[in-house]
Amino acid sequence: MRNKVKVIIPASGIGSRFGSKLPKQFSKINRTEIIAITLSKFHAVNSVDEIIVSVHKDYLSRTMKIISKYGFGKVKKIVEGGVQRQHSVFNALQNLHCISNDIIIVHDAVRPFISVKKIKELISAAKKHRCVILGLPVSDTLKLVNGNELIQKTIDRKNIRFAQTPQAFRYDILMKAFSYAVNNRFLGTDEASIVEYCGFKVKVIPGEIKNIKITVKDDLYN
């Protein structure tokens, strides 16, 4: 029996910095909602079996309409998101029916520029390494500063990576890590940080420069 691949799309953010009445995932690029573009990428991957979306309770109906409009049949559930991203992902994770070696992918709703090719690469890597994320090398010089914005030292960037989503993990590892984080009141900034906190090693494979997280309106035109 092959590993099933299931995708969690956290889409609960309000995105106050975006400067729009609607959360940014519902803004459009060439007349298509950002969340729809993101979903279409995973829907196009044959090995993806199921998608679950977590959204703010006020936008459950809007999300359902978008999924129906584009015929995203792999989206099996829409669940209510939590206060923090971590809560939204954990709620979605608890609504999935999986076995230990299934692969769970988590991807930001507002990273619509990820390629199908890169998603496939991530899935292949996850089957081998169990815990995998995308990452980019740092090209700028990094400075560590104090509270007064005075430079304390220059950081060697050779082994530094910008983390991206999608991130992929074996189901049993991700569930154990999230449960451990909840019990210890640990709040991570991404899934990898939660898995790391639980003591697991995470592999980094090359990400994509175009795979930006849309934060402000200018990001739509980059």
C-alpha positions as CSV (number, residue, x, y, z in Angstrom):
1,M,0.0,0.0,0.0
2,R,1.5,3.4,-1.0
3,N,1.8,6.3,1.3
4,K,-1.3,8.5,0.9
5,V,-0.5,12.2,0.5
6,K,-2.8,14.7,2.3
7,V,-2.5,18.5,2.2
8,I,-3.4,21.1,4.8
9,I,-3.9,24.6,3.6
10,P,-4.1,27.1,6.5
11,A,-6.1,30.1,5.3
12,S,-7.3,31.6,8.5
13,G,-5.2,34.8,8.5
14,I,-6.8,38.2,8.3
15,G,-3.7,39.9,6.8
16,S,-3.9,43.4,8.3
17,R,-0.8,44.5,6.5
18,F,-2.3,43.8,3.1
19,G,-4.7,46.8,3.3
20,S,-7.8,45.1,2.0
21,K,-11.3,44.6,3.3
22,L,-11.1,40.9,2.5
23,P,-8.3,38.7,3.8
24,K,-5.5,38.5,1.1
25,Q,-6.2,34.9,0.2
26,F,-9.5,36.1,-1.4
27,S,-7.8,38.8,-3.4
28,K,-7.5,38.0,-7.1
29,I,-4.6,37.6,-9.5
30,N,-5.8,37.8,-13.1
31,R,-9.4,37.4,-11.9
32,T,-8.7,34.2,-9.9
33,E,-8.7,34.1,-6.1
34,I,-5.2,33.6,-4.6
35,I,-6.5,30.6,-2.6
36,A,-7.9,29.1,-5.8
37,I,-4.6,29.4,-7.5
38,T,-2.9,27.7,-4.6
39,L,-5.4,24.9,-4.4
40,S,-5.1,24.3,-8.2
41,K,-1.4,23.5,-7.8
42,F,-2.0,20.7,-5.4
43,H,-5.1,19.5,-7.2
44,A,-2.9,19.0,-10.3
45,V,-0.6,16.6,-8.5
46,N,-1.8,13.0,-9.1
47,S,-0.3,11.6,-5.9
48,V,-2.2,14.1,-3.7
49,D,-5.2,12.2,-2.3
50,E,-6.9,14.8,-0.2
51,I,-6.9,18.4,0.7
52,I,-8.3,20.1,3.9
53,V,-8.6,23.8,4.3
54,S,-8.7,25.7,7.6
55,V,-10.4,29.1,7.4
56,H,-11.7,31.8,9.7
57,K,-15.3,31.1,10.7
58,D,-16.5,34.3,9.0
59,Y,-15.2,33.0,5.6
60,L,-16.3,29.4,5.6
61,S,-19.1,30.0,3.2
62,R,-17.0,32.1,0.8
63,T,-14.4,29.3,0.8
64,M,-17.0,26.7,0.0
65,K,-18.2,28.7,-2.9
66,I,-14.7,29.1,-4.4
67,I,-14.1,25.3,-4.0
68,S,-17.4,24.5,-5.7
69,K,-16.8,27.1,-8.4
70,Y,-13.5,25.6,-9.5
71,G,-14.5,22.0,-8.9
72,F,-11.7,21.1,-6.4
73,G,-12.9,17.6,-5.7
74,K,-9.8,16.7,-3.7
75,V,-10.9,19.2,-1.0
76,K,-12.7,16.9,1.3
77,K,-13.2,19.2,4.3
78,I,-13.1,22.8,5.3
79,V,-12.5,23.4,9.1
80,E,-12.6,26.4,11.3
81,G,-9.2,27.9,11.9
82,G,-7.7,28.9,15.3
83,V,-6.3,32.0,16.8
84,Q,-2.8,31.1,15.6
85,R,-1.6,29.3,12.5
86,Q,-0.4,26.4,14.7
87,H,-4.0,26.0,16.1
88,S,-5.4,26.0,12.5
89,V,-3.0,23.4,11.3
90,F,-3.6,21.2,14.3
91,N,-7.3,21.4,14.0
92,A,-7.0,20.3,10.3
93,L,-4.6,17.5,11.2
94,Q,-7.0,16.1,13.8
95,N,-9.7,16.0,11.1
96,L,-7.7,13.8,8.8
97,H,-7.9,10.0,8.9
98,C,-4.4,8.7,8.3
99,I,-2.0,5.9,9.0
100,S,1.5,6.3,10.4
101,N,3.4,6.6,7.1
102,D,1.0,8.8,5.2
103,I,2.6,12.1,4.1
104,I,1.1,15.4,5.4
105,I,1.9,18.5,3.5
106,V,1.3,22.0,4.9
107,H,1.3,25.0,2.6
108,D,0.4,28.7,3.1
109,A,-2.8,29.7,1.2
110,V,-1.0,32.9,0.2
111,R,1.9,31.2,-1.6
112,P,0.2,30.7,-5.0
113,F,3.4,30.7,-7.1
114,I,4.7,27.3,-6.0
115,S,5.3,25.0,-9.0
116,V,3.7,21.5,-9.4
117,K,7.2,20.2,-10.1
118,K,8.5,21.4,-6.8
119,I,5.5,19.8,-4.9
120,K,6.3,16.5,-6.6
121,E,10.0,16.9,-5.6
122,L,8.9,17.5,-2.0
123,I,6.7,14.4,-1.9
124,S,9.5,12.2,-3.2
125,A,11.9,13.7,-0.6
126,A,9.4,13.2,2.2
127,K,9.1,9.5,1.5
128,K,12.8,9.2,1.9
129,H,13.6,11.6,4.7
130,R,10.2,11.7,6.6
131,C,10.5,15.4,7.4
132,V,11.3,17.9,4.6
133,I,10.9,21.6,3.9
134,L,11.9,23.9,1.1
135,G,14.6,26.5,1.8
136,L,16.6,29.1,0.0
137,P,20.2,30.2,0.6
138,V,20.6,33.7,2.0
139,S,22.3,36.1,-0.5
140,D,22.3,39.3,1.7
141,T,24.8,39.9,4.5
142,L,23.2,39.2,7.9
143,K,23.7,41.4,10.9
144,L,22.9,40.6,14.5
145,V,21.8,43.8,16.4
146,N,20.9,44.8,19.9
147,G,17.8,46.6,21.2
148,N,19.3,49.9,20.0
149,E,19.8,48.6,16.5
150,L,23.6,48.6,16.9
151,I,25.4,45.8,15.1
152,Q,26.8,43.1,17.5
153,K,28.3,40.9,14.8
154,T,28.0,39.7,11.2
155,I,26.5,36.2,10.9
156,D,28.0,33.6,8.6
157,R,25.3,33.1,6.0
158,K,26.8,29.9,4.6
159,N,24.5,27.6,6.6
160,I,21.5,29.9,6.8
161,R,18.3,29.1,4.9
162,F,15.0,31.0,4.4
163,A,12.3,28.5,5.1
164,Q,9.4,28.2,2.8
165,T,6.2,26.1,2.5
166,P,5.1,23.6,1.5
167,Q,6.6,21.5,4.3
168,A,6.0,17.7,4.4
169,F,6.1,15.2,7.3
170,R,5.1,11.7,8.1
171,Y,1.7,11.7,9.8
172,D,2.9,10.0,13.0
173,I,5.8,12.4,13.4
174,L,3.7,15.5,12.8
175,M,0.9,14.4,15.1
176,K,3.3,13.5,17.9
177,A,5.1,16.9,17.5
178,F,1.9,18.9,17.6
179,S,0.6,17.1,20.6
180,Y,3.9,17.6,22.4
181,A,3.9,21.3,21.5
182,V,0.4,21.7,22.9
183,N,1.2,19.9,26.1
184,N,4.3,22.1,26.6
185,R,2.6,25.3,25.5
186,F,5.2,25.8,22.7
187,L,4.2,28.0,19.8
188,G,6.2,27.5,16.6
189,T,6.4,29.8,13.6
190,D,6.1,26.9,11.1
191,E,5.6,23.1,11.2
192,A,9.4,22.4,11.0
193,S,10.0,24.4,14.2
194,I,7.4,22.3,16.0
195,V,8.9,19.1,14.7
196,E,12.4,20.2,15.7
197,Y,11.1,21.1,19.2
198,C,10.0,17.5,19.5
199,G,13.5,16.3,18.7
200,F,13.2,15.2,15.0
201,K,15.6,16.1,12.3
202,V,14.3,18.0,9.3
203,K,15.8,17.9,5.8
204,V,16.0,21.0,3.6
205,I,15.7,20.8,-0.2
206,P,16.0,23.8,-2.6
207,G,13.0,26.0,-2.7
208,E,11.9,28.4,-5.4
209,I,12.7,32.2,-5.5
210,K,9.2,32.9,-7.0
211,N,7.5,31.0,-4.1
212,I,6.9,34.1,-2.1
213,K,4.4,34.6,0.7
214,I,2.0,37.4,-0.3
215,T,2.1,39.9,2.5
216,V,1.4,43.3,0.9
217,K,-0.3,44.3,-2.4
218,D,3.0,44.9,-4.1
219,D,3.8,41.2,-3.8
220,L,1.0,40.6,-6.4
221,Y,3.1,42.2,-9.1
222,N,6.5,40.8,-8.4
